[in-house]
């Protein structure tokens, strides 16, 4: 497996472990403990960025086997992965929502909906896990 992809998948695993631990906090603790909330925000951002980096690298490597449009945004990465069959088309929307939330964490960090953040940490981490599994399956199929 490509070394850069492998490194980002390892990081993604690490971030998911941290996030699952943080997600054990109840909503009250999450709302009132700045350390839990801040850690959750940061590790979620890093986990999503790991997916972005993996997706971008997969597109870069796939261009030698299939026609690949150069992404102009982070969302384009997942749309192109869907077109190539790396991730299912119906899963593209899920990853686009993750990118939008990542953008909010980075660019509108002063206005984060704590309930939405907590919900993603309670219910959305499996989507990042699913992305990882789909990438690994694709890389094995394609011999990348």
C-alpha positions, 0 to 999 in steps of 0.5 A: 500500500502507498506509504502516504495513504498508510500514514494517513490511515494510521492517523485516522485510526488514532483520531477515531480512538481519541474521538470515541473516548471523548464521545463517552462524555455526556452532553452536559460535560461536553457542553461545559468542559472546554477541554472535552469540547476543544479536543473533540473539535480538533480531533474531528477536524484532523480526522476529516482532514485525514480523509481528505488527504487520503482521498486526494492521494487516491485520486493522484494515484488513480489518474494513471489508470483512469481519467480523473478530474483535478479537484478544485475543492475538498468536496470535489475530492469525494465527488470524484471518488464517487465517480471512480467507484472508490466510494458509493455514490450515496456515500458522497453526500455524507462525506460532503457534510463532513467537509462542510463541518470541517470547514466550519471548524476551521473558518467559523470556529467561533460559531460551532453548534455544540449539539451538532458536534456532539451528535457527530461524535456520537453517531458520525464516527462510523462514517469515517470508519466506513470511508477508511474501509472503502479506501482499503478495499479499493486499494486492494482491488486496484493493486495500489 
